[in-house]
Amino acid sequence: MRLRSISLVVLVVLSVVAPTVAAGTSGAGAKPAVDVTIRSTDIAEGDTYETGTDVDMTIDASVGDAAGEGTELSEVVVRVNGELAESIDVNGTSVTETVEPSLSNGENSVRVIVTDDAGAVNATTFTVRKDAEAPHVFLTSPYDTAPWKSIDDGTANGSRVTIAGNVIESTGVEKLRITRTFDGKHSTRVIRDVGENFSVEMLLGYAEDGNETNEFKLTATDEFGNVRVYAFEVAVEDRSAPSISVEPFPNETARNRVFLAGTVADDVRVRSANLTLRGPDGNVTGEETIAAERSRGLDPDRLSVSFNESLYTLYPGTYEATISVTDATGKTTTRTVELERVPQSERDVAPTIAVDRDRTVVLGDDRLFLAGTAFEGVTERLVVETRAAATGETVDYQIVHSGSRSQRVEFDREVAIVPNRTTVIVRATDAKGVEHAKEFVVDGAARETFVGDPGSGSDGDADGGDNGTDWPTVSVESLQDGRAGTASSAVTVRRAAAGTTVAVPANASRPVVATANVSVERLRIDAAADANLTATVVARERAGGALSGPDGATAAATVTVQHSVTDAVDGVTYDLSVRRPYLDAQGLDPANLTVYRLSDGNWSAVGTSVVDSDDARVRYRVDSPGLSVFSLSTDPALADATGNGTTGNGTAGNGTVANGTAGNGTVANGTSGNGTAANGTESGDGEPSGEATIFVSNVTVNRTAVAVNESVAVNVTLANSGDGNGTYTAGFQTLHDTNVSFVGTETVAVPAGEQRRVNFTTNFSTTGNHTVMVNGTRAGPVVVGGGGGLLSFLSVLSFLPLRLIGMGLGGLLGLGLVVVLLRFVLRKVGGESANG
């Protein structure tokens, strides 16, 4: 009976309580509404908000739309990481509260709870990530440091070092600033949007006494403005000896002067560098200073020094050129190259007589102005004779040069002719006493020169008078080239006639240039104008590293032709032979290879066909509109399909040759620019990475007639037709008779596809005709006179306007006339007085 009574009480309680519980969970509309905003950002359920400090949270709460009549809010609760942070008693149907709970560094789980007096409840949960700690940095270069620790002082080998390391940061590093201070000089790199690591290249100073070090300040700032600063010092050590790099160089020559070019370098500083030339007898015949003694602590232009020096080989035998370079700590490296001077052949000493067709003019029935030059050989005597064509009688005979041996004799004078046809004969006697003649016919009455003779050369040569020489002449000279998988040759073509095709070599017994796997067997050059051509041909295979080529393509080989003329070549064809085992080893199908030509920074396919193929070799016939850099590569469009696409094509320094315009068989100064800095540094971004092809495109003088010791400005234009930045050393010399004087050099950076100007100034201490020359490209002549007298005085007035000079002269003449008349009148008056 007692049990039944208890059961009845329970049923009564349940019947009373049940409706109340149901009312508290009847639906979403009865729950209070809750909205959270942090710094104007609406926070929804499950969101994550990042901050560097504690933040104000604005909570907007209101009773639910389906809440009972008279229901009001009762409490707002904020819990952080499960702990009570805020509890606020409220009333009314809506309320806005702002709270600033204390947050831990890292992720914080925040829960906002709102209840009303009817027992309804609503909550929203989100995460606040607080980053109040500055980033941590540790180095991996030039030495290693420990994470979470300060950066200790250390040492680096060499002046150009990479400052690299890793970043520890929970959010993100907005900026990394690295400042180096040495001897009061500062250098700063700034990297933005840094990831987990960084790398920049910087130049450090070196102190021989050890009293000066490189002071670094590294500042890391995250996206919330948290900053950590590291201060440390780096001392530079010079552990390696300097290096010497010599550009391709002829093994032997018949010329009395060649150029030796290259670079001396050190990882800290080149203190000094010199070149010594010893003749066949072992005695020193020449010395040049490549880099004068210098000991600056911070010297960026002394990490490497380019040179291009003249070697004078006047007598047959073996010459030794020794380059010696000393670094900051006194370590010295030397390198000696040998050059065999062979005796000159008959053609070598035979001068070439060039009559200037533009300046040779008939002045009248009996006078001819004759201009020209005897050059390239040795001239001991030069005379000009004119004869009446009808009778053979000598009309005029003039000795232009006699006695001394000269490599260049210029004639510029008037000679007598007859009213009708006159034969003009120019005779040059070489060092062996052999006479060479050039003759042509003029007509005095008709005012015609070169009658019936169209001429055959850009230098003004007339047909005939070549003493049986077959023109054009072609020579190919192998060059020393120490680069892996690379071979170079110098090509010289003299007197190529417009509209003809010149085969190089003249016979196909030997290739133009060949590596172990790649060879250029024959060039066929279409001459667009009468010209002399000097060129350097370089073949390069993959043994030397990445090759230039179109982006996305795989290059099998490159051929570079650096030439001395730009408009005289109409087109070229050549046979390119590649060993099949070499192609198989590279995974390249010969049928998928095409030759691409670099022009104005762009690669375009040129005509390529397979003319011969067997188990040993594949021979391609290449037809191009001009000379340039060529790449035997796969089609870039097929890179994804064939799997042959590789990165790294277009890398600087792949066989580029420059400064080969002088016809001296020397390749020089094709140096590539430095690579860009990583991770978005503020300097060096976006530089081209192809090959530099730099040459002297023009040399001019501002004056062609001066007095002794009067200044002459020489303007030089350097052009880079390649797709990579590079530097070029322009060597300036003057030539007078057989005397060559070295003036100086300038090293200039020439960006890809651009031109740069170099200016030299010189003067001449002796009278006569002088020629200026920059790496073999000549300008002039500059005629140097004695100066003085009226003409010298008038030259001083050359800066005045012509009209002003005329007014002055007119005034002087007028004054002189007045004086004469006055004297006449006074004389008359005085005479009459005396007689009276």
Residue pairs with C-beta under 8 A, 6 or more apart in sequence:
20 119
23 30
23 68
23 118
23 119
24 30
24 118
24 119
24 120
26 66
27 66
28 64
29 64
29 65
29 66
29 67
30 64
30 66
30 67
30 68
30 118
30 120
31 64
31 120
31 121
31 122
32 61
32 62
32 63
32 64
32 67
32 73
32 114
32 115
32 116
32 120
32 121
32 122
33 60
33 61
33 62
33 63
33 64
33 114
33 122
34 59
34 60
34 61
34 112
34 114
34 122
34 123
34 124
35 42
35 59
35 60
35 61
36 42
36 43
36 57
36 58
36 59
36 60
36 112
36 124
36 126
37 43
37 57
37 58
37 60
38 49
38 51
38 55
38 56
38 57
38 58
38 128
39 51
39 55
39 56
41 49
43 49
43 57
43 124
43 126
44 124
44 126
45 124
45 125
45 126
46 125
46 126
47 126
47 127
48 107
48 126
48 127
48 128
48 129
49 55
49 126
49 127
49 128
49 129
50 128
50 129
50 130
50 131
50 171
50 224
51 103
51 128
51 129
51 130
51 131
51 224
52 130
52 131
52 132
52 222
52 224
52 225
52 226
53 130
53 132
53 224
54 100
54 101
54 102
54 103
54 130
55 100
55 103
55 128
56 98
56 99
56 100
57 78
57 98
57 99
57 100
57 101
57 110
57 112
58 96
58 97
58 98
59 76
59 78
59 96
59 97
59 98
59 99
59 112
59 114
60 94
60 95
60 96
61 73
61 76
61 90
61 94
61 95
61 96
61 97
61 114
62 73
62 93
62 94
62 95
63 71
63 72
63 73
63 93
63 94
63 116
63 120
64 71
64 116
64 120
64 122
67 116
67 118
67 120
68 118
71 93
71 116
71 117
71 118
71 120
72 91
72 92
72 93
72 116
72 117
73 90
73 91
73 92
73 93
73 94
73 95
73 114
73 115
73 116
73 117
74 89
74 90
74 91
74 115
74 116
74 117
75 87
75 88
75 89
75 90
75 113
75 114
75 115
76 86
76 87
76 88
76 90
76 95
76 97
76 112
76 113
76 114
77 84
77 86
77 87
77 88
77 112
77 113
77 114
77 115
78 84
78 85
78 86
78 87
78 99
78 101
78 110
78 111
78 112
78 113
79 85
79 110
79 111
79 113
80 101
80 102
80 103
80 108
80 109
80 110
81 104
81 108
81 109
82 109
85 99
85 101
85 102
86 99
86 101
88 97
88 99
90 97
101 110
103 128
103 130
104 130
105 130
105 131
105 132
105 133
106 129
106 130
106 170
107 127
107 128
107 129
107 130
108 127
108 128
108 129
108 130
109 125
109 127
110 125
110 126
110 127
110 128
111 123
111 124
111 125
112 123
112 124
112 125
113 121
113 122
113 123
114 121
114 122
114 123
115 121
129 170
129 171
131 170
131 171
131 222
131 224
131 226
132 224
132 226
133 170
133 226
134 220
134 221
134 222
134 226
134 227
134 228
135 167
135 168
135 169
135 173
135 220
135 221
135 222
135 226
135 228
136 147
136 148
136 167
136 168
136 169
136 220
136 228
137 151
137 165
137 166
137 167
137 168
137 176
137 218
137 220
137 228
137 230
138 144
138 145
138 146
138 147
138 148
138 149
138 151
138 165
138 166
138 168
139 145
139 151
139 154
139 163
139 164
139 165
140 164
140 165
140 166
140 197
141 161
141 162
141 163
141 164
141 165
141 199
142 154
142 155
142 156
142 157
142 161
142 162
142 163
142 234
143 154
143 155
143 156
145 151
145 152
145 154
145 165
147 166
147 168
148 168
150 230
150 232
151 216
151 218
151 230
151 231
151 232
152 232
153 213
153 232
153 233
153 234
153 235
154 232
154 234
154 235
155 234
155 235
155 236
155 237
156 204
156 234
156 235
156 236
156 237
157 236
157 237
157 238
157 239
157 240
157 267
158 236
158 238
158 240
158 267
158 268
159 203
159 204
159 205
159 206
159 236
159 267
159 268
159 269
159 300
159 303
160 201
160 202
160 203
160 204
160 267
160 303
161 201
161 202
161 204
161 234
162 199
162 200
162 201
162 202
163 178
163 189
163 199
163 200
163 201
163 202
163 216
164 197
164 198
164 199
164 200
165 197
165 198
166 196
166 197
167 173
167 176
167 194
167 195
167 196
167 197
167 198
167 220
169 220
169 222
171 222
171 223
171 224
172 193
172 194
172 222
172 223
173 193
173 194
173 220
173 221
173 222
173 223
174 192
174 193
174 194
174 221
174 222
174 223
175 190
175 191
175 192
175 194
175 219
175 220
175 221
176 190
176 191
176 192
176 194
176 198
176 218
176 219
176 220
176 221
177 188
177 189
177 190
177 191
177 217
177 218
177 219
177 221
178 188
178 189
178 190
178 191
178 200
178 202
178 216
178 217
178 218
178 219
179 186
179 187
179 188
179 216
179 217
179 218
179 219
180 186
180 187
180 188
180 202
180 204
180 214
180 215
180 216
181 214
181 215
181 216
181 217
182 204
182 205
182 212
182 213
182 214
182 215
182 297
182 298
183 205
183 207
183 212
183 297
183 298
185 205
185 298
187 202
187 203
189 200
189 202
189 677
189 681
189 682
189 683
190 681
190 682
191 198
191 200
191 679
191 680
191 681
192 680
193 680
194 220
194 679
195 679
198 678
198 679
199 678
199 679
200 677
200 678
200 679
200 681
201 674
201 677
203 298
203 300
204 214
204 234
204 236
204 298
205 212
205 214
205 236
205 297
205 298
206 236
206 238
206 268
206 269
206 297
206 298
206 328
207 213
207 235
207 236
207 297
208 295
208 297
208 328
208 329
210 235
212 297
213 233
213 234
213 235
214 233
214 234
214 235
214 236
215 231
215 233
216 230
216 231
216 232
216 233
216 234
217 229
217 230
217 231
218 229
218 230
218 231
218 232
219 227
219 228
219 229
219 230
220 227
220 228
220 229
220 230
221 227
236 268
238 266
238 267
238 268
238 269
238 327
238 328
238 329
238 331
240 266
240 267
240 331
241 266
241 327
241 331
241 332
241 333
242 264
242 265
242 266
242 270
242 325
242 326
242 327
242 331
242 332
242 333
243 264
243 265
243 266
243 325
243 333
244 262
244 263
244 264
244 323
244 325
244 333
244 334
244 335
245 262
245 263
245 264
245 265
246 260
246 261
246 262
246 323
246 335
246 337
246 480
246 482
247 261
247 262
247 666
247 667
247 668
247 669
247 670
248 479
248 480
248 481
248 482
248 488
248 536
248 538
248 657
248 666
248 667
249 258
249 260
249 337
249 339
249 479
249 480
249 665
249 666
250 258
250 339
250 477
250 478
250 479
250 480
250 490
250 665
250 666
251 339
251 340
251 478
251 479
251 480
252 339
252 340
252 341
252 342
253 313
253 339
253 340
253 341
253 342
253 477
253 665
254 341
254 342
254 343
254 344
254 345
254 348
255 313
255 664
256 312
256 313
256 314
256 341
257 310
257 311
257 312
257 313
257 664
257 740
258 310
258 311
258 313
258 339
258 664
258 665
258 666
259 308
259 309
259 310
259 311
259 662
259 664
259 666
259 668
259 731
259 775
259 776
260 275
260 307
260 308
260 309
260 311
260 321
260 337
260 666
261 306
261 307
261 308
261 309
261 659
261 666
261 667
261 668
261 669
261 729
262 306
262 307
262 323
262 668
263 304
263 305
263 306
263 307
263 671
264 270
264 273
264 290
264 291
264 304
264 305
264 307
264 323
264 325
265 303
265 304
265 305
266 302
266 303
266 304
266 325
266 327
266 328
267 303
268 303
268 327
268 328
268 329
269 296
269 299
269 302
269 303
269 327
269 328
270 291
270 302
270 303
270 304
270 305
270 325
270 326
270 327
271 291
271 293
271 294
271 295
271 302
271 326
271 327
271 328
271 330
272 289
272 291
272 292
272 293
272 294
272 325
272 326
273 289
273 290
273 291
273 305
273 307
273 323
273 324
273 325
273 326
274 287
274 288
274 289
274 290
274 323
274 324
275 287
275 288
275 289
275 290
275 307
275 309
275 321
275 322
275 323
275 324
276 284
276 286
276 287
276 321
276 322
276 324
277 284
277 285
277 286
277 287
277 311
277 312
277 319
277 320
277 321
277 322
278 284
278 285
278 319
278 320
278 322
279 285
279 315
279 317
279 319
280 315
280 316
280 317
280 318
280 319
280 341
281 317
285 312
285 319
286 311
286 312
288 307
288 309
288 742
290 305
290 307
290 309
290 323
290 325
291 302
291 305
291 325
294 302
295 328
296 302
306 668
306 669
306 671
306 727
306 729
306 747
307 323
307 729
307 745
308 659
308 666
308 668
308 669
308 729
308 731
308 745
308 775
309 731
310 731
310 733
310 740
310 742
311 319
311 321
311 339
312 740
313 319
313 339
313 341
315 341
316 341
316 342
316 343
317 340
317 341
318 338
318 339
318 340
318 341
319 338
319 339
319 340
319 341
320 336
320 337
320 338
320 339
321 336
321 337
321 338
321 339
322 334
322 335
322 336
323 334
323 335
323 336
324 332
324 333
324 334
325 332
325 333
325 334
326 332
337 480
346 432
346 434
347 469
347 473
348 377
349 377
349 378
349 430
349 431
349 432
350 377
350 430
350 434
350 436
350 467
351 374
351 375
351 376
351 377
351 378
351 379
351 409
351 428
351 430
351 436
352 374
352 375
352 376
352 377
352 459
352 461
352 494
353 372
353 373
353 374
353 426
353 428
353 436
353 437
353 438
353 461
353 465
354 372
354 373
354 374
354 375
354 457
354 459
354 460
354 461
355 370
355 371
355 372
355 426
355 438
355 440
355 460
355 461
355 462
356 371
356 372
356 373
356 460
357 449
357 450
357 455
357 460
358 460
359 369
359 371
359 412
360 368
360 369
360 370
360 371
360 372
360 449
360 450
360 460
361 368
361 369
361 449
362 368
362 369
362 417
362 442
362 443
362 444
362 447
362 448
362 449
363 369
363 414
364 444
365 417
365 418
365 419
365 444
365 445
366 416
366 417
366 418
366 419
366 444
367 414
367 415
367 416
367 417
368 386
368 414
368 415
368 416
368 417
368 422
368 424
368 442
368 444
368 449
369 413
369 414
370 384
370 411
370 412
370 413
370 414
370 415
370 424
370 426
371 411
371 412
372 410
372 411
372 426
372 460
373 408
373 409
373 410
373 411
373 459
374 382
374 408
374 409
374 410
374 411
374 426
374 428
375 407
375 408
375 409
376 407
377 407
377 428
377 430
378 405
378 406
378 407
378 430
378 431
379 401
379 405
379 406
379 407
379 408
379 409
379 428
379 429
379 430
380 402
380 403
380 404
380 405
380 406
380 429
380 430
380 431
380 433
381 399
381 401
381 402
381 403
381 427
381 428
381 429
382 399
382 400
382 401
382 402
382 409
382 411
382 426
382 427
382 428
382 429
383 397
383 398
383 399
383 400
383 426
383 427
384 396
384 397
384 398
384 400
384 411
384 413
384 415
384 424
384 425
384 426
384 427
385 394
385 396
385 397
385 398
385 424
385 425
385 427
386 394
386 395
386 396
386 397
386 415
386 416
386 417
386 422
386 423
386 424
386 425
387 393
387 394
387 395
387 422
387 423
387 425
388 395
388 418
388 420
388 421
388 422
388 423
389 420
389 421
389 422
389 423
389 441
390 420
390 421
395 416
395 417
395 418
395 422
396 415
396 416
396 417
398 413
398 415
400 409
400 411
400 413
401 409
404 737
404 738
405 431
405 738
406 737
406 738
407 735
407 737
407 738
408 735
408 737
408 771
409 428
410 769
410 781
411 426
415 424
417 424
417 442
417 444
418 444
419 444
419 445
420 443
420 444
420 445
421 441
421 442
421 443
421 451
422 441
422 442
422 443
422 444
423 439
423 440
423 441
424 439
424 440
424 441
424 442
425 437
425 438
425 439
426 437
426 438
426 439
427 435
427 436
427 437
428 435
428 436
428 437
429 435
429 436
430 436
436 467
437 465
437 467
438 461
438 462
438 465
439 462
439 464
439 465
440 449
440 450
440 451
440 453
440 462
441 450
441 451
441 452
441 453
442 448
442 449
442 450
442 451
443 451
450 462
453 462
453 463
453 464
454 463
455 461
455 462
455 463
455 530
456 462
456 463
456 471
456 495
456 497
456 530
457 471
457 495
457 497
457 530
458 529
458 530
458 531
458 532
458 568
459 495
459 530
459 532
461 495
471 494
471 495
471 497
472 493
472 494
472 495
472 496
472 497
472 500
472 502
473 492
473 493
473 494
473 495
474 491
474 492
474 493
474 502
474 503
474 504
474 505
474 506
475 491
475 492
476 489
476 490
476 491
476 504
476 505
476 510
476 512
477 489
477 490
477 491
477 492
477 665
478 487
478 488
478 489
478 513
479 488
479 489
479 490
479 536
479 665
479 666
479 667
481 487
481 488
481 538
481 667
483 540
483 544
483 655
484 543
484 544
484 545
485 515
485 516
485 517
485 540
485 541
485 542
485 543
485 544
486 515
486 538
486 539
486 540
486 541
486 544
486 655
487 513
487 514
487 515
487 538
487 539
487 540
488 513
488 536
488 537
488 538
488 539
488 657
488 667
489 512
489 513
489 536
489 537
490 534
490 535
490 536
490 660
490 663
490 664
490 665
490 666
490 667
491 504
491 512
491 523
491 533
491 534
491 535
491 536
491 537
492 532
492 533
492 534
492 663
493 502
493 504
493 525
493 532
493 533
493 534
494 532
495 530
495 532
496 502
496 525
496 527
496 530
496 531
496 532
496 533
496 568
497 527
497 530
498 527
498 528
498 529
498 530
499 527
499 528
500 526
500 527
501 524
501 525
501 526
501 527
502 524
502 525
502 527
502 533
503 522
503 523
503 524
504 512
504 522
504 523
504 524
504 525
505 512
505 522
508 521
508 522
511 519
511 520
511 521
511 522
511 577
512 519
512 520
512 521
512 522
512 523
512 537
512 574
513 519
513 520
513 537
513 538
513 539
514 520
514 539
515 539
515 540
515 541
515 543
516 541
516 543
516 579
517 541
517 543
517 557
517 578
517 579
517 582
518 539
518 540
518 541
518 556
518 557
518 576
518 577
518 578
518 579
518 582
519 539
519 576
519 577
520 537
520 539
520 559
520 574
520 575
520 576
520 577
521 574
521 575
521 576
521 577
521 619
522 574
522 575
523 537
523 572
523 573
523 574
524 572
524 573
524 574
525 533
525 569
525 572
525 627
526 569
526 570
526 571
526 572
527 533
527 568
527 569
527 570
528 567
528 568
528 569
528 570
529 567
529 568
530 568
531 565
531 568
532 564
532 663
533 563
533 564
533 565
533 568
533 569
534 563
534 564
534 660
534 661
534 662
534 663
534 776
535 561
535 562
535 563
535 564
535 627
535 660
536 560
536 561
536 562
536 563
536 657
536 660
536 665
536 667
537 559
537 560
537 561
538 558
538 559
538 560
538 561
538 562
538 655
538 656
538 657
538 667
539 557
539 558
539 559
539 655
540 547
540 557
540 558
540 559
540 560
540 654
540 655
541 547
541 556
541 557
541 582
542 555
542 556
542 557
542 586
544 654
544 655
545 651
545 654
546 555
546 646
546 648
546 649
546 651
546 654
547 555
547 556
547 557
547 558
547 631
547 649
547 651
547 654
547 655
548 555
548 558
548 598
548 629
548 631
548 649
548 650
548 651
548 654
548 655
548 690
548 691
548 723
549 555
549 558
549 596
549 603
549 631
549 633
549 649
549 650
550 596
550 603
550 631
550 633
550 636
550 649
551 636
551 649
551 650
552 636
552 637
552 639
552 645
552 649
553 596
553 631
553 633
553 634
553 635
553 636
553 639
553 644
553 645
553 649
554 586
554 588
554 633
554 634
554 639
554 644
554 645
554 646
554 649
555 631
555 632
555 633
555 649
556 578
556 582
556 583
556 586
556 588
556 593
556 632
556 633
557 576
557 578
557 631
557 632
558 629
558 630
558 631
558 632
558 654
558 655
559 574
559 576
559 629
559 630
559 632
560 628
560 629
560 630
560 655
560 656
560 657
560 691
560 693
561 572
561 627
561 628
561 629
561 630
562 657
562 658
562 659
562 660
562 661
562 667
562 693
562 695
563 569
563 627
563 660
563 661
563 695
564 660
564 661
564 662
564 663
564 695
564 776
564 777
566 697
569 626
569 627
570 625
570 626
571 623
571 624
571 625
571 626
572 624
572 626
572 627
573 621
573 622
573 623
573 624
574 621
574 622
575 611
575 619
575 620
575 621
575 622
576 595
576 619
576 620
576 622
576 632
577 617
577 618
577 619
577 620
578 590
578 617
578 618
578 620
578 632
579 616
579 617
580 590
580 613
580 614
580 615
580 616
580 617
580 618
583 589
583 590
583 593
583 618
587 644
588 634
588 644
590 610
590 613
590 618
591 610
592 634
592 635
592 638
592 642
592 644
593 608
593 620
593 632
593 633
593 634
594 605
594 608
594 632
594 633
594 634
594 635
595 605
595 606
595 608
595 620
595 622
595 624
595 630
595 631
595 632
595 633
596 603
596 604
596 605
596 606
596 630
596 631
596 633
597 603
597 604
597 605
597 606
597 624
597 625
597 626
597 628
597 629
597 630
598 628
598 629
598 630
598 631
598 690
598 691
598 722
598 723
599 626
599 628
600 721
600 753
601 688
601 690
601 723
601 752
601 753
603 631
606 622
606 623
606 624
606 625
606 630
607 621
607 622
607 623
607 624
608 620
608 621
608 622
608 623
609 620
609 621
610 618
610 619
610 620
610 621
611 619
611 620
611 621
612 618
612 619
613 619
620 632
622 630
624 630
628 693
628 721
629 655
629 656
629 691
629 693
629 722
629 723
633 649
634 642
634 644
634 645
636 645
638 644
639 645
650 689
650 690
650 691
650 723
650 724
651 689
651 690
652 672
652 673
652 675
652 689
652 690
652 691
652 692
652 724
652 725
652 726
653 670
653 671
653 672
653 691
653 724
654 691
655 691
656 670
656 672
656 691
656 692
656 693
656 722
656 724
656 726
657 667
657 668
657 670
657 693
658 667
658 668
658 669
658 670
658 692
658 693
658 694
658 695
658 726
658 728
659 666
659 667
659 668
659 669
659 670
659 694
659 695
659 696
659 728
659 729
659 775
660 666
660 667
660 668
660 695
661 695
661 696
661 775
661 776
661 777
662 775
662 776
662 777
663 776
664 776
668 729
668 775
669 694
669 726
669 727
669 728
669 729
670 691
670 692
670 693
670 694
670 726
671 692
671 726
671 727
671 728
672 691
672 692
672 724
672 725
672 726
673 687
673 688
673 692
673 724
673 725
673 726
673 727
673 749
673 751
674 684
674 687
675 684
675 687
675 689
676 684
676 685
676 686
676 687
677 683
677 684
677 685
687 725
688 723
688 724
688 725
688 751
688 752
689 724
690 722
690 723
690 724
690 752
691 722
691 723
691 724
692 720
692 722
692 724
692 725
692 726
692 727
692 750
692 752
693 720
693 721
693 722
693 726
694 718
694 719
694 720
694 722
694 726
694 727
694 728
694 750
695 718
695 719
695 721
696 716
696 717
696 718
696 730
696 774
696 775
696 776
696 777
697 717
697 718
697 719
697 755
698 715
698 716
698 717
698 777
699 714
699 715
699 716
699 717
699 772
699 773
699 774
699 777
699 778
699 779
700 714
700 715
700 779
701 712
701 713
701 714
701 715
701 772
701 779
701 780
701 782
702 712
702 713
702 714
702 715
703 710
703 712
703 713
703 782
704 780
704 781
704 782
704 783
705 782
705 783
705 785
706 712
706 763
706 764
706 782
706 783
706 784
706 785
707 784
707 785
707 786
707 787
707 788
707 792
707 795
708 763
708 764
708 765
708 766
708 767
708 784
708 785
708 786
708 787
709 763
709 764
709 765
710 763
710 764
710 784
710 787
711 761
711 762
711 763
712 761
712 762
712 763
712 764
712 772
712 782
713 759
713 760
713 761
714 732
714 759
714 760
714 761
714 762
714 772
714 774
714 779
715 757
715 758
715 759
716 730
716 732
716 757
716 758
716 759
716 760
716 774
717 755
717 756
717 757
717 758
718 728
718 730
718 748
718 750
718 755
718 756
718 757
718 758
719 750
719 754
719 755
720 726
720 728
720 750
720 751
720 752
720 753
720 754
720 755
721 753
722 752
722 753
723 752
723 753
724 752
725 749
725 750
725 751
725 752
726 749
726 750
726 752
727 747
727 748
727 749
727 750
728 747
728 748
728 750
729 745
729 746
729 747
730 745
730 746
730 747
730 748
730 758
730 774
730 775
731 742
731 744
731 745
731 774
731 775
732 742
732 743
732 744
732 745
732 746
732 760
732 762
732 772
732 773
732 774
733 740
733 741
733 742
733 743
733 772
733 773
733 774
734 740
734 741
734 743
734 762
734 764
734 770
734 771
734 772
734 773
735 741
735 770
735 771
735 772
735 773
735 778
736 764
736 766
736 768
736 769
736 770
736 771
737 768
743 760
743 762
744 760
746 758
746 760
748 756
748 758
749 756
750 756
758 774
760 772
760 774
762 772
764 770
764 782
764 784
766 784
767 784
767 785
767 786
768 783
768 784
769 780
769 781
769 782
769 783
769 784
770 780
770 781
770 782
770 783
770 784
771 778
771 779
771 780
771 781
771 782
772 778
772 779
772 780
772 782
773 779
797 805
